[in-house]
Amino acid sequence: MSDDDALLRLTRDLGDRDRGALGGKAVGLAALLRAGAAIPDTWVVPVGADPSAAALARLAAVAPRWAVRSSATVEDGTGLSYAGLFRSELDVPADGLAEAIAAVRASAHSGRVAAYRERTAGRSPAAVEMAVLLQPFRSPVRSGLWLGRGPGRGRLEWTGGSGETLVSGAVTPAWEEWTTEGRTAGSERGAWESGGQPVGRTCANLQEALGVPADLEFAQLDETLVWLQFRPMTAALGEAPDERDGRRAGRCADPGADEGEQVVHGIAASGGLATARGLRLRDVDDPCWEPGAVLLTDRTDPDWVPLMAEAAALVTATGGMLCHAAIVARELGVPCVTGVGEAALARLGSGRPLAVDGSAGTVAVL
């Protein structure tokens, strides 16, 4: 394979026919280009390609620092997202590209991918192949996620700085709910705006151009939005919160149904009901883990997927409705409540039975 074939410039002409060679994330970026969205300049290392040191060195003239992202053949499909399961390397120096490409490729064979595929057996393709995306890296002012609920409708979440804290669930984000009538609810007094336009409206318009309920990841660079990922929604979100509802994540309250009962309110991240003993884990390798328990943890990263696949439910101190843990929980069918807060998580971690309602965003101590 020549260097010209081992390092390709991404264009709007890519389609699903190219998934087997260039992966799902590349196909999604091309769809964003066709919809008129701005994306970073992107080069693709196809499945099985091995760009020469000289070809990678030429990229140093384009940018000194790079984002190296997965684009697996199974990623960002219409049925399964594989959200966060493959590795990405951010802020990579130009002379470290070869090593970062190898690390991203190796993540296709990780234990977390194997656990996810086992839990979704019958919906996962037989093989995982990995293409890799290379994009100039810039530190964002803000990072955002949008998940569509239907035409003109969706949820927007964001945080300051890098999107890594947002998608990993390391922070409990600011949020807004949007319908065809505009912004209907939110955690902040006013809507997030960029370039004089509400970001939620921009997301809803882009979703309309894409033609499907969309899972979008993007960054604000100065006043400009740059779109980093598009995939079709693979699982429906829970009901939008009621702006008049006074509940807040992390608040414990006595609902009055039973004298000794306590209920923690968080974010309804993945629907369903589960009752089991709660186990608080601070480490993915904690030997105290028992399959079938309610997994309580400050946050998760993709290495927690094998435990999530075994859990009756998942409850986290931080994170929102759109973080990787929430997306994967919905695809695995595991009830999930995020963003309950540190104090509430400590109260739940007593080993007593818990009733988790992922649709309502509540966890009751029984």
N, C-alpha and C positions, 0 to 999 in steps of 0.2 A: 504494500500500500504506500503510495507516495505521500509526501508531506501535505500536498494539497488536499488529499483525501483524509488525512489523519487529524486535521485541524480545520474545521469548516466555520464560516461566518453564518450565523443564524439569520434567516430571512423570513418574510411573511409568507413565503410560498410553501412552507412545510405543512403537512397535514397528517392525519392519522396513519396514512400509508407509510410514514417515516418513523413511526413509533418503534419498530423493531430494530432500527439502526441508531436513532437519535434519542429515543426515550420520551416519556410522557411529559416531562417538564419542558423540554424543547418544543414539543407540539403545542403546549399551552401558551408559551411565550409568543409563538407565531400567531396564534389566535388573537392574542392581545394586540399585536401589531396590526392585524387586519381590522380590528375594531377601533383603530385610531389611537391606542394608548401608547404612551412613551415607556420603553423598557431600556435597561442598560445595554450598551453594545455587548454582544454575546458571541463567543466562539464555542463550538461543540467538538468534543473528542468523541467520535462515534464508538459504538460497541466494538471491542476488539482492536481498536486503533492504537497506535503507539507513536505519537508525534516525537520527532527528533529533538535533541537538546537545542539545536539551532533554531527550529521552528518556535519552541517555547521562549528562547532567548529574545526573539524578535518582538515578543509581546511586552518586553520591558520598555520598549519605546512608546507603547500605548499607555501604560500606567505602571507605577512602581508597586502598587499593592492590588491584590486580587481576591475575589470571592470565587471559591471552587465548590460547585454545587452538584448534587446528584441529579441524574435524569434517567432513572431506571425504566426499563420497558414496561414494568407493571405499575409504575407510579402515576398518580393523578388520573386514574381511569374513571369511568362513569359508575363503576360499582364499588371500587375500593381505592382509597387515597394513598395508603402506606405513609400517612402523615408523620413526618419526623423520624421515620425508622431508618432512613439512610443518612449517612454522614454528610455534613457540609463543613468546609473550612473557610473561615473568614479572615480578612486582613492578612493574606499570604503574600510574602515578598516574591517578586518575579522569579528569583532564583530558587524558590521553594515549590514551584508549580508541579514538577514531576512527582515529588514526594506526596503532595496533597492529592493529586490525581489518583495515585496508588491507594491512599487511605480511603478516599471516597469509594473507589471500586471495591475494596475489601469489605466495606460495610454491607454489601449485598449478601454476604454469607454469615452475618452475625446471628447470635442466638435470639435476639429480639425479633428479627425478621422471620426466623423459623417458627417462633411461638405464634406470631401473628398469622402466618400462613396455615399453621395447624388449626388454629381457632376458626379461620375463615375457609377451611377446606371445602372444595366444591365451587368456591367463588374466585379462587386464586389461579392464575395461569400456571402451567407446569414449570416454567423456568423463569429465573430472574437474571436479566442481563443489564449491564450498566454502561450507559454513556455518561459523560461528564461535561458540565457547563463551566466556562471561564468568563468572569465579568469583572471589569474594573471596580475596585472597592472604594466607597466613600462612606464616612460615618454620617448617619442620618440625624436630622433634628428630632423627628418623631417617626415611629413605625406603627403601621396599622394593619388590621385584618378585617375583612368583610365576609359574612356568610349570608347567602340569600335565602329568604323564606318563600319567594315567589315573585311574580312580576311587580317591580317597584318596591319590594319589601326586603328587609334584611337587618342584620345586626352589625354594628361597627364597634370595634374595640381598638384601643391604642395606648401607647406609652411613650415617654420621652426616650430618645436615644435609639439603641440597637433593637431590632425586632427579635433578637435571640431570646431576650428575657420575656418577651410577650408570647412567642410561640411555645416556649418551654414551660410556661406557667410559673415562672419565677416571681412574677408580679401579678397583683390583682388590678386589671386595667380599668381605665375610664371607658365608658360605653355609651352608645346611643342606639335607639330603635327607630327604624324608618319604615314608612308605608308610602303609598301613592299620594297621601295627603301631606307628606313631609315628616319632619322629626316629631315623634310622638312621646318619647321618654328618653332620659339620659341621666348619667351620674353627675354631669356638670351643668352649671346654670345655662350656658350657651353652647351652641353647636361648634364643633371643631371646624375651622375654616382654613383654606389654603388658596392663595391667589384670589381672594375675594369670593370664593365659592364654598358652600358647605361641603365638606368631604363626603358626608353620607349621600348627598345628592349626586356627587360625581360617581360614587360607587354604584348607585342605583342606575344611573344612566349607562355606565359601562356594562353593567349586567344586562341591561336591555339590548345593547349592541351585540353582546355575546350570545343572547338568545336562550340562556338557561340560567336557573338559580346558580350563582357562582360563589366559589371559595376563592377569595382574592387576598394576596399579600402585597404590601406596597410600603414605600418609604417616602418621607418628605425631606427633600434636599433643598435647603433655603425655603423658597416658596413654591417649589415645583414637586409634584407627585411623580414618582417613578415606580412602575409596576413590576413586581418581582416574580409573581406566580399566579396562574389561573388553573383551577380544576373545577369540573362540575361538582355540585353537591352530591355526596354519597349517602348521607343520612339526614333526616329532617331534624331541625332544631326543636327544642322544647318551646312551650308557649312564651311569648314575650312577656316581661314583667309589667305589672300595672303601676303606672306612675303614681297612683294614689296610695299604693301599698307602702306603709311606713317601715316595713322590715328592711334590715340592712345586713349584709354579710358579716358574720362573726358575732351577732348579737344573740345572747341566750335569753330565753323567755319562758315563763310558766304559762302554757296555753289554757290552763284551768280544767282540762279534761280529766286528769288524774293528779292528785295532790303532789306526788313526788316526781312527776314527769318533767323533763326539761327538753326543750327543742332548740336546736341550732339552725339558723337560717343562712344559706349560702346561695350560690348561683346554680340554677338548674341546668347542668351541663350535659347530662345524658339520662333519658327517661327510664322509668321502671322502678319496681319496688323490691327491696331485699331486707331480710331480717337475719342477722348473724352477729356473732361476737366481734367487737372491734379490736383490731390489733394495730398499735402505732409503731411504725417502722421508721428509723432514721437512715437506714442503709439498705440498699437493694439486696445485700447478701446476709441480712439479719437472720440467724438460725431460728428465731422465734416464729417465723412466718408459718401459717397454717392455711393450706388451700381451703376455700369456702368461707373465709373470714371477710369482714369489712376491712379493707386496706386503708389505714389512716397514715398520711404522710404530709410533710410540709409542702412538697411539690414532687412531681415525677419528671423524669426524662425518658427518652426512648428505651433505656436499659431496663426500665420497670415493666415493660410490656409483658414478659413472661409471668410476672406476678399479677398484673392486671387481668390476664387471661384466666387466672385461677381464682380471682377474687369474687365474692358475692356482690361487692360494690366498692366504689372508690370515693374517698373524701380527702380533699387537700386544703391546706391553710391558705394557699395563694392560687392564682390562676383565674381564668375567665371561662366563658362559654366556647371560645374559639381556639384555645391553646391545643397543642398536639394531644395531650392526655384526654381532653374532652372529645376531640374528633375520633381518636382511636377507641375510646370507651363506647361511643355511639355505634361504631362499626362492629365492635365485639359484642354489643348488646349488654354491656355492664352498666348498671345505674351509677351515676357520678354526680357529686356535688363538689364544686370548687369554691375557693375564696371564703372559707368560713372563718379564717383568722386564727392566729396562733393560740390565743387564750381559749377559744372554743374547741380547737383540736385537742388541747391538753385536757379539757374537761371530758371529751369523748373517749380519750385513750385510757380508760380505766379497766378495760377487759370485760365490761358488762355488755349484754346484747344491745344492739342498735337497730332501729328501723330507719332505713334510708329510702327517701322518696326522691328519685332523681328528676321527676317531672315537676315537683313543687319546689325543689331545692331545699329540702328540710332533712334533718337527722335528729331522731328522737332517741333519748336514753330510756330503755325499758326497765 
